[in-house]
Amino acid sequence: MSSATTSPTSAAAPQRALFTDPGYQAFVILRTAFTVAPIVFGLDKFANLLVDWPAYLAPWINGLVPGSAQATMYAVGAIEIVAGIAVALAPRFGAWLVAGWLAGWHHRQPPDHPRLLRHRTARLRPPPRRCRTRTPRRALPRQAAALIMDKLVAAGLLRSRYDSPDGIRRIGRKPTVYEPADTDIRISIPERRPDVLAEILLDAVPDQQPDQDAQLAALRSARRRGEDLGAATRARSRPGRLGPERSVTLAETVLEQHGFEPDRQASTELRLLNCPFHPLAARSPELVCAITTPSSADSSPECRRPGSTPSSHRTRDDAASSRVPHQAPAARRAPPSAPEETSPAPWHRRIRTARPERNRVRRRKEKIMNENLDRLTAQGVAIWLDDLSRERLAGGGLADLVREHRVVGITSNPTIFAKAIRSGDRYDEQIGDLTRRWVRVEEAVRLLTAFDVRWACDVLRPVYEASDGMDGRVSIEVDPRVAHDTAATIAEARALWWLVDRPNLFVKIPATQKSLQAISTALAEGISINVTLIFSLDRYDQVLRAFLDGMAQAHAAGRDLASIASVASFFVSRVDTEVDSRLDKIGTREARALRGQAAIANARLAYQHFERAAASQQWQALAAAGMRPQRPLWASTGVKDPSYADTRYVTELVAPSVVNTMPEQTLRAVADHGRIQGDTIHGTYPAARQVLDDLKAVGVSYDDVVRALEDEGIAKFTASGTDLFRNLDTVLNTKRDAA
């Protein structure tokens, strides 16, 4: 007896062949689609989640069927659900049912519908004739109107929201509703100086010769008035030899005093936003030019004639403080044969030095430099300058850095002041007064440094106010000889705070063991403190505790915590200098591979300690009471080893809420070619800790390094102060002997 067996593989082969058939694949796709879609849309007829179906129904159909539109949709939904189930169970029958349903319910208008009749009538009419001139549309297009309204919203003059005014739910996004904003709009009227013009004319009348034109007499009087003004300004400020930048800075001061509202566009370019002699300048530009040219303090201004109409002589009130040179409409421009009427910019809108092509190249470079500094500032890094001198203050260099290089703070020390006093003659007049008063050298140093710091505080006062007291700070250091005397340090901090008398002052106190109590006491008394000479993580933790203790005492005494500020200056490059010298002495390949890594790793771990302290309960409680954070300040960021990148201690230490104080050379290097690549601290803590472990493995003791750096820092700190006292004492004795 024989038996037949069937292989499973041979039975499944026709099934696989069926699925590879394109016709069968199309059948499966259509069957699935016409099963799911009718059921889903049929169910939605009862829920109206996907579409508002009663509004979707054509009006002429709604007029034919009995009942409401929603009741009609209920019936349609039931039919669609039945059709979908029919396609799923019996596709041969269900397919014809769905096809007939779609054909019967296609939203087609009846033959006698009015809209279709109008369409047919329009097709029988001849096309309209085109005219060369069209009647301008009076109504603003909707898109243009929406664009204008959105710009008003962006400017804060309107508010917008999405809402249905009539309360009816419709298909798609709700319309935009525009409402007036609660904005206080104020318009400032520029200053006009008719009194100056009257004085010039009064001087010109008696000065006019019998055979001389009255206009020439007025021009001579105006020029004499400008020369007197320029001479008085130079005599008062004693600028010395003027270069292009300093001359424009001096001209900016003079023009601002007389209502021209200068706007510093570049280091050698001013644009005047207002002309106090606007009505006269439109009629007689030579007269006004004669006033301003000699008074601009050797800045070689380029004087250009304004246009023939007042509209081309734009000022703040009629041009909304526009900073671009005005050009008259094409229909009113003078022909090319009259170049004096087609000047690209009115005379009173621009004062600049010669070589315009060179200035354009400089402005492009400054724009690139500012972009680098803008990116650094956008990451939360406050840019401070580690330098201060009276030459920089009087010459306008500090104001230029604040305006053009995003500098928002200043740090100083005895070494900086000793160098400033030795170079230049800016201090001679004050030193002469101190000599005649027989002031002791200690008091003379305090008065000289306080004068410069007070001046710098005034320069940075707008930054201080704009940042709500966070930036715009200037630091002055206590007497270096009292670094290990707590009581003397407190007394010195009180004296400097009283002497400078500026709210944006920082008193610098070194982070020695004896000074920690002085830091807490000064903060408790409302004195803003810059804690300096921090090298180790343990010392930084002690500084953070001293800061919190001082702020807690100030809070208990009822002081306004928001008026007290503090930074902790963590020194960077000196760590690499000390560690690299020890690695070079070890000399192994592993040791040499660690060169240049210790300083950045140490600073990054310090930022981790700052974050831990900021997350503590005591910090959070004081912050809720108005306390400002004690920001980490990266100090000593100038590169000592020329083999290292000159921007490494800036670009590798970028994180929110930090301060980086730089020498001017480092600042300009960062602006020129610094690569700001976002936050470079977060996420590096394990690698930074590994660097310190590797240093320990090759024989470099972290505790010994930071102890040596602190001792060396205090020694240099004291030596700089002693050198400053010795040099100034020599100068005072020399002047007394000469007198």
Order of alpha helices (4+ residues) and beta strands (2+ residues): alpha-alpha-alpha-alpha-alpha-alpha-alpha-alpha-beta-beta-alpha-alpha-alpha-beta-beta-alpha-alpha-alpha-beta-alpha-beta-alpha-alpha-beta-alpha-alpha-alpha-alpha-beta-alpha-beta-alpha-beta-alpha-beta-alpha-alpha-alpha-alpha-beta-alpha-beta-alpha-alpha-alpha
